[in-house]
């Protein structure tokens, strides 16, 4: 059990390193999606270290789109 906690703590610390951000992204229960509908939790910086405007939005998720009318 201690090894699992240590491994998870290490992963969390390493996730904080490097250019990128978790916000304004949603959580595991309400994520944001890329324009193709794939789930995104993290935005990476470009080669210059700039983050820019996130492309992932909650509106792109299939479950957040209104149902098609028949």
HELIX and SHEET records of a PDB file:
HELIX    1   1 UNK A    2  UNK A   15  1                                  14    
HELIX    2   2 UNK A   58  UNK A   60  5                                   3    
HELIX    3   3 UNK A   62  UNK A   64  5                                   3    
SHEET    1   A 2 UNK A  20  UNK A  21  0                                        
SHEET    2   A 2 UNK A  43  UNK A  44 -1                                        
SHEET    1   B 2 UNK A  32  UNK A  33  0                                        
SHEET    2   B 2 UNK A  39  UNK A  40 -1                                        
END                                                                             
